[in-house]
């Protein structure tokens, strides 16, 4: 009998899939995005880049940049009634319009 996976990417077949025309690596310019402390950013996971990817539960959420930790940004994200700290590299972040 098959046992289900309990890994960090379980139940992500639809969330972490790209359309056929956008397959492959993302543009390198996504890696060089800069964000200021206090700026609002959206978390959109890029499935082609595994390094620096936050947990799937934060996909589509909005957070506030608290600072930097190496190449990653430290974000404060509201998750239910708690504020959680999330580390994410710039490839997985977009500025809020």
Secondary structure as GFF3:
##gff-version 3
##sequence-region A 1 97
A	DSSP	three_ten_helix	20	22	.	.	.	ID=ss1
A	DSSP	three_ten_helix	28	32	.	.	.	ID=ss2
A	DSSP	beta_strand	40	43	.	.	.	ID=ss3
A	DSSP	three_ten_helix	56	58	.	.	.	ID=ss4
A	DSSP	beta_strand	62	69	.	.	.	ID=ss5
A	DSSP	beta_strand	72	79	.	.	.	ID=ss6
A	DSSP	beta_strand	82	88	.	.	.	ID=ss7
A	DSSP	three_ten_helix	90	92	.	.	.	ID=ss8
A	DSSP	beta_strand	93	95	.	.	.	ID=ss9
###
